[in-house]
Amino acid sequence: MENAKKIISLENLLQDSWRIYRDNFKKLVTISILAFLPLLLIMVLSWLPNSILWINLILIIAAIYAGTIGSVMLVLLLKNRETNFRELMEKAKPLFWKFLLVSLLSGVLLILLYLALIIPGIIFSIFWALASYTLIFEGKTGISALRRSRELINGNWWAVFARYLVYILIYVILSTIISVLFISAKDGSAFFYVGQIINYMASFIFMPFSIVFFFVLYRNLKAIKS
């Protein structure tokens, strides 16, 4: 077993993340696809020559709501993996505004930091990476969630950053493989659109792995700080 006072090794992080992802694949991917389906519909409608404004607005609102609820459900599932879909939905609804607030707060602050200087933006992107987990697992909200995330990562920033880079590398490799399959497709052709949809759907399948990846990191860092 990994030493509770030492950050989890990259090998164990990937192994544990893959095991949890594999064992809960059906639930994780189902939630992800349903949650981010409005985004796919928005993309498809953007291909139409005369898209209807009010339909796009409805889909944008639906995408924000479904994406937020879905993200909460994914984290809640990791908290109790025996919970069924209906129970996850009921538990996620009361957390909608709190989760959205944390997401918007970190997003706006990071934009300001990146606009000011790139380095602070990168630094706090890592420090606040676990904010959603501190909300779901510890009941932290707003600034408190960001502060708790920073507290957990403090002292292990470079180690977390290195593991985050590996996660990004995995995502880039998988995306590149899928893109290469459709690289010969002409813009506007049926083959091109099929490739875009497949690439988008693949991101829905991969996204839950990132949730699990950072959950394993959160669990380990919380154990270190306890």
Phi, psi and omega per residue, in radians:
M1 nan 2.495 -3.128
E2 -1.125 2.369 3.094
N3 -0.993 2.186 -3.067
A4 -1.116 -0.383 -3.121
K5 -1.672 0.074 -3.118
K6 -2.160 2.382 -3.120
I7 -1.075 2.464 -3.069
I8 -1.035 2.428 3.131
S9 -1.188 2.752 3.135
L10 -1.044 -0.720 -3.134
E11 -1.057 -0.852 -3.131
N12 -1.190 -0.601 3.104
L13 -1.073 -0.815 3.138
L14 -1.189 -0.711 3.136
Q15 -1.111 -0.841 3.139
D16 -1.124 -0.712 3.132
S17 -1.114 -0.784 3.138
W18 -1.114 -0.717 -3.134
R19 -1.093 -0.815 3.139
I20 -1.155 -0.730 3.121
Y21 -1.089 -0.809 -3.125
R22 -1.112 -0.791 -3.073
D23 -1.217 -0.387 -3.126
N24 -2.092 0.409 -3.018
F25 -0.960 -0.844 -3.045
K26 -1.065 -0.835 -3.131
K27 -1.159 -0.805 -3.094
L28 -1.052 -0.855 -3.071
V29 -1.249 -0.636 3.097
T30 -1.063 -0.822 3.112
I31 -1.068 -0.767 -3.107
S32 -1.086 -0.806 -3.117
I33 -1.126 -0.795 -3.136
L34 -1.151 -0.658 -3.094
A35 -1.206 -0.615 -3.028
F36 -1.914 0.201 3.073
L37 -1.058 -0.698 3.096
P38 -1.002 -0.583 3.095
L39 -1.128 -0.682 3.100
L40 -1.119 -0.723 3.132
L41 -1.129 -0.662 3.094
I42 -1.080 -0.735 3.132
M43 -1.112 -0.777 -3.123
V44 -1.106 -0.760 -3.139
L45 -1.124 -0.509 3.131
S46 -1.159 -0.323 3.122
W47 -1.388 -0.330 -3.098
L48 -1.321 2.509 -3.088
P49 -1.146 -0.597 -3.097
N50 -2.264 1.387 3.131
S51 -1.350 2.594 -3.092
I52 -1.601 2.183 -3.018
L53 -1.019 -0.816 -3.037
W54 -1.187 -0.515 3.076
I55 -1.204 -0.722 3.101
N56 -1.082 -0.716 3.134
L57 -1.118 -0.737 3.104
I58 -1.094 -0.739 -3.135
L59 -1.173 -0.615 3.109
I60 -1.126 -0.786 3.103
I61 -1.100 -0.750 3.121
A62 -1.105 -0.655 -3.134
A63 -1.153 -0.705 3.121
I64 -1.142 -0.805 -3.107
Y65 -1.164 -0.913 -3.088
A66 -1.125 -0.696 3.141
G67 -1.127 -0.698 3.132
T68 -1.211 -0.866 3.119
I69 -1.048 -0.741 -3.139
G70 -1.100 -0.724 3.118
S71 -1.102 -0.728 3.095
V72 -1.101 -0.749 -3.135
M73 -1.074 -0.685 3.141
L74 -1.102 -0.737 3.133
V75 -1.241 -0.709 3.110
L76 -1.066 -0.621 3.117
L77 -1.076 -0.644 3.124
L78 -1.247 -0.424 3.095
K79 -1.273 -0.681 3.094
N80 -2.528 1.752 -2.993
R81 -1.357 -0.075 3.089
E82 -1.597 -0.128 -3.105
T83 -1.182 2.359 3.136
N84 -1.501 3.048 -3.024
F85 -1.060 -0.783 -3.114
R86 -1.101 -0.747 3.124
E87 -1.128 -0.708 3.110
L88 -1.077 -0.713 3.134
M89 -1.108 -0.771 -3.131
E90 -1.142 -0.646 3.130
K91 -1.313 -0.480 -3.091
A92 -1.345 -0.614 -3.048
K93 -0.964 -0.819 -3.133
P94 -1.149 -0.300 -3.105
L95 -1.658 0.004 -3.045
F96 -0.949 -0.972 -3.051
W97 -1.200 -0.640 3.127
K98 -1.125 -0.769 -3.136
F99 -1.168 -0.749 3.132
L100 -1.103 -0.690 3.132
L101 -1.091 -0.805 3.123
V102 -1.078 -0.736 -3.139
S103 -1.123 -0.804 -3.138
L104 -1.170 -0.716 -3.122
L105 -1.074 -0.871 3.131
S106 -1.158 -0.674 -3.134
G107 -1.102 -0.830 -3.133
V108 -1.136 -0.784 -3.135
L109 -1.112 -0.683 3.124
L110 -1.178 -0.664 3.090
I111 -1.053 -0.777 3.125
L112 -1.110 -0.699 3.129
L113 -1.169 -0.712 3.124
Y114 -1.187 -0.608 3.110
L115 -1.203 -0.638 3.127
A116 -1.222 -1.016 3.118
L117 -2.664 2.456 -3.089
I118 -1.120 -0.760 -3.042
I119 -1.023 -0.862 3.101
P120 -1.033 -0.619 3.106
G121 -1.074 -0.780 3.117
I122 -1.123 -0.772 -3.103
I123 -1.030 -0.836 -3.074
F124 -1.415 -0.327 2.991
S125 -1.054 -0.665 3.105
I126 -1.339 -0.795 -3.110
F127 -1.021 -0.596 -3.062
W128 -1.757 0.203 -3.068
A129 -1.135 -0.381 -3.065
L130 -1.856 0.239 -3.066
A131 -1.029 -0.707 -3.114
S132 -1.152 -0.540 3.130
Y133 -1.305 -0.610 3.091
T134 -1.198 -0.501 3.061
L135 -1.201 -0.917 -3.044
I136 -1.252 -0.753 -3.019
F137 -1.586 -0.402 -3.058
E138 -2.164 -0.050 3.098
G139 1.290 0.290 3.101
K140 -1.311 2.547 3.135
T141 -2.321 2.761 3.058
G142 0.891 -2.323 -3.130
I143 -1.047 -0.590 -3.138
S144 -1.060 -0.650 3.115
A145 -1.153 -0.728 3.113
L146 -1.167 -0.739 -3.125
R147 -1.121 -0.725 3.130
R148 -1.148 -0.686 3.092
S149 -1.056 -0.774 3.118
R150 -1.102 -0.703 3.129
E151 -1.049 -0.719 -3.132
L152 -1.171 -0.672 -3.058
I153 -1.490 -0.417 -3.117
N154 -0.940 2.248 -3.094
G155 1.661 -0.256 3.125
N156 -2.277 0.407 -3.041
W157 -1.005 -0.844 -3.100
W158 -1.130 -0.643 3.124
A159 -1.155 -0.739 3.103
V160 -1.164 -0.726 3.120
F161 -1.037 -0.759 3.138
A162 -1.096 -0.725 -3.137
R163 -1.216 -0.606 3.083
Y164 -1.137 -0.693 3.101
L165 -1.081 -0.672 3.105
V166 -1.130 -0.746 3.091
Y167 -1.028 -0.795 3.112
I168 -1.064 -0.727 3.138
L169 -1.063 -0.757 3.114
I170 -1.063 -0.778 -3.131
Y171 -1.110 -0.762 -3.135
V172 -1.102 -0.738 -3.139
I173 -1.084 -0.820 -3.137
L174 -1.119 -0.741 3.122
S175 -1.118 -0.683 3.134
T176 -1.139 -0.721 3.128
I177 -1.048 -0.795 -3.139
I178 -1.161 -0.724 -3.120
S179 -1.136 -0.656 -3.133
V180 -1.077 -0.580 -3.131
L181 -1.101 -0.455 -3.081
F182 -2.069 0.331 -3.048
I183 -1.165 -0.446 -3.114
S184 -1.473 -0.090 -3.096
A185 -1.220 2.351 3.103
K186 -1.389 2.456 3.121
D187 -1.032 2.165 -3.129
G188 1.729 -0.202 3.116
S189 -1.400 2.813 3.122
A190 -1.061 -0.677 3.139
F191 -1.082 -0.656 3.125
F192 -1.120 -0.806 -3.114
Y193 -1.166 -0.680 3.083
V194 -1.061 -0.739 3.124
G195 -1.083 -0.714 3.122
Q196 -1.103 -0.741 -3.132
I197 -1.171 -0.753 3.130
I198 -1.104 -0.731 3.119
N199 -1.085 -0.701 3.132
Y200 -1.177 -0.766 3.142
M201 -1.127 -0.629 3.115
A202 -1.099 -0.631 3.112
S203 -1.172 -0.569 3.074
F204 -1.125 -0.637 -3.117
I205 -1.308 -0.640 -3.104
F206 -1.376 -0.543 -3.039
M207 -0.946 -0.766 3.107
P208 -1.034 -0.492 3.105
F209 -1.121 -0.648 3.115
S210 -1.150 -0.644 3.091
I211 -1.075 -0.769 3.128
V212 -1.170 -0.743 -3.111
F213 -0.963 -0.857 -3.111
F214 -1.353 -0.420 3.027
F215 -1.130 -0.769 3.121
V216 -1.090 -0.705 3.075
L217 -1.099 -0.791 3.137
Y218 -1.038 -0.836 -3.125
R219 -1.027 -0.719 -3.128
N220 -1.208 -0.793 -3.102
L221 -1.203 -0.572 3.079
K222 -1.138 -0.700 3.105
A223 -1.115 -0.654 3.123
I224 -1.120 -0.733 -3.059
K225 -1.421 -0.231 -3.086
S226 -1.365 nan nan
